[in-house]
Amino acid sequence: MDSKAPQTASDDLRATLETEARKDGPRVQRIEVEGQVFWIKRVEQLGLRYRLQKGDPRKAFERERLAYREMNAVQAPVPRLVAEGPDFLVLPDCGLDLRKLLERQEDASRRIQMLVDASKMLAEFHNLGFAHGRPSPKDICQVDGRMLLLDFERYKHANNTPVGQARDLVVFAFNVAAHSPQMRGSLREAMVAYRDNADAAIWPLAQRWCRWLRWTAWVTKPLQKRPEGRALEFKAIPVVMDLFLSEDKTLV
């Protein structure tokens, strides 16, 4: 039986999912109903120490619920909420995230195509007026051949601007370089795909942000020389700086 969850659900299925989601359980819970897999996401319960470090989990939950509502309303490239309540969200299972897909795909041309498709999806998402906050391969999945974004705990209306979208683009490139290092050589092709499908104003703004951060490449040089497994994020910094600034142009 196909266990893939639908992007929409019948009233009976939704009622069953809501009943299960209202029960006590872990913050993120896999559930199978009628042979289909769903994920329940509840408000995180934190002690004082972690609340100080991570912020108010209720606000993070509400940001994510608001994001899915607004994005579903305009058919943005995100999963559709199957059910929701004051303390829970239910999403369809979307399979492996992009980071794992890239790791497991042996065909280099197919890996590149997946990364290009993810970049085009980010452009589509931005064209609808949204910004994610910290897009990463782990926050992207592929459903029926379509790339979708996940995880909107950092969603804020204030970031839904060209500046916020430019930061999204830089953060996405950084996370690919840091956490899918086998794709560093394909990032330029992915960025071309983004630029071909996004507002032309975004790329210069991303370049400007990288200029402000260029000092980080110099400060972290000693750390960049550490073994790959211990310095992936540090090694990603010069990759991203070169990606955005090697063909630097004067901003108008």
N, C-alpha and C positions, 0 to 999 in steps of 0.2 A: 504494500500500500504506500502511496506517496505521502510522506510526512510533511511536505512543505506546506506552511500555513498560508492561507489566502491573504491578500492585502485588505480584503473586506470580509465581514462575517455576518451570518444570519442573526436575527434577534435572539433565537434560542441559544446559539453558540455564544453570543456576546453575554447573555445572562449567566451562562455557566462559567465563563471566564471571570466575570465580575464577582461571582460568589467565591470562586477559588482565590481571587486576588485579595479579597477582604479578610481572608484568614491570616493568622500569624505565619510568618515565613521569612526567609532570608531576603536581603535587599534586592537581589537579582535571582530569579527562580525560573528554571526551565519547566514547562508544563506541557503535557501532551493531552489533547482533547479530541475525540473523534478521529484519532489517527493523525492529527496535525500538531505541529510543534509551535508553541508560543513562548514569549518571555514576559514575565511579570517584573516590573521595576517598582519598588516601594521607596518611600522616603527613608533616607539613610538615618540610622540612629547613632549619634556620636556623643562621646563624653566631652567634658569641657576642654580638655587638651586638644582634641582633634577639631572641635568646633572653632577654636581659636586659630588653628592652622588652615582649615579648609573652608571656614565660613558656615553660614546657616544652611543646613541641608534642606530645610523646608523651602527656602528661597531658590535654591538650586533646582529642586523638584518642580517648583512652579514655573521657573524659567523654561525648563524643558517641556513641560506640558503646554505652555503658551506657544512655544516654538512649533511643536507638532500641529497644534490647532491652526495656527496662521499659515504654515507651510502646506498642510493638507488642503486648505481652502483654495490654494492657487495651483495645486498639483505640482508642487516643487519636488525635486528628486530626493525624497525622503520616504521611509516606510510610513504606511498609514496606521494611525491609531486604531486598534481593533476594539479597545475598551479603555475606559478611564474612570477615575474617581478621585476624591480629595487626597487620597494617600497612595494611589497606584496608577500605573500605566500598563497597558498590555500591548505588546508589539508582535508582529509575525516574525517567525524565525527567518533570518536572511542569509543563513549559511556562513561560510568562512569569511573573515574580513580580508581586505585587500592585501594586507601584509602577509597573511598566511597563503593567500592565493599566489602571490608573487614568489614565495618560497617554494611552493610545491609545483609550480609550472616549469617544466623542463624546456619547453620550446621558447627560445629567446624572443622570437618575433611576436609570440602571443603575450609574453610578459610586457613587452613594449606597448602593444596595443591596449592592454589593460590599463597601463599607466596613462596613456594618451586619452583613453575613454574617461578615466577619473578626472583628468584635467579639463576635458570638455564639460563634464558634469559640473565641476566647480564653477566654470564660466556660466553655465545655464543657471545655477543656483544664484550666483551674483547678479545676473541679469534680471532676476525676479526681485532684486532689492535687498537680499538677505546677506548676512555675514555669519560664519559659523563660530569663530573665536579661536579655535585651535585645530583645524582639520589635519588629519593624519591618516595614513593607510589603515590603521586599526579602527578608524571611525567610518570606513567606507566598505560597502558590501556590493555584491552583484546579484541581482534578482531578475531572472528571465532576460538576461543580456543587458540590463540597465543598471548603471552604477547609482547607488543611493548613499546619502550621508546619514550618520547616526550621531548620538551623544550631543545633546544641546544644553548641558547644565551651565554653560557659560554664555548662553544666548542673551543678548541685550539689544533693545531697540537702538540704543545710542551707537552701537557698532555697525548698524545697517547703513553705512555710508561708503563712498569710494575709498576713503582712508582705511576703514575697517576691512573692506574687501581686499585692499592691497596687502594689509597685514596677513589676512588669511592666505593669500598666495605665497608670501614669503615663508610663513609657518608651514604650509603644506610642503613646499620644496625642501625646507629644513628637515621635516619629519621623514620624508622619503629618503633623503641623503643619510640621515642618522639611523633609521630603523629598517630601511630596505637598501642597504649599501650597494647591493648588486645592481641597483637601478640608477646609480649616480650618473653613469654614462648616457642614460636615456632621458635625463631630466631636461636637457635643452630641447629635445623633440617634444616633450610634454608641455614645456612652456610656450613653444610655438603654437601648439594646439590650443592652449588657453587663450593666447593673444588673438588668434584667428576667430575666436568665438565670444570674446568678452568686450566690454567697453574699452575703447582705446586709452581712456584716461587712467586705467588701473595700473598698467605697467610702469609708467613714469613715477607714479606714487610709490610703487613697490621699490623702485630704484632709489628714490629719495630716502625711504626708510632704511634701506641697506647702507646708504652713505652715512647715515647717522650711527649705524651699528658697525661700521667698518673697523673701528678700533678693537672690537672683540676678537677679530682674527689675529691681531698682533699680540694682544694680552694672553691669549690661550695657546700661543705657538709651542711652548714647552709641553703642554698637555696633549697637543695634537700628535706628538711623537711617541706617545705611549702605545702599547699593543692595541690592535683594532678593537678587540672585545671590551677593553676598559676605557676607550676614548671615542666611541662612535659619535657622540654628540659634538665633541670638540673637533673631530675630523670633518664633520659636516659643515662647520662654519665657513672655512675657505671655499668649499665647493659652492655654497650658496652665494657668497660674495662674488665669486667669479661668474656665476650663472647670471646674476642680475647686473653686474657692473662691467663685465668685459667688453660690452658694446655700449658703454655709457654715452648718453647723449644729454646735451644741455636741456634743462626743463624750460618750457615756455612759461 
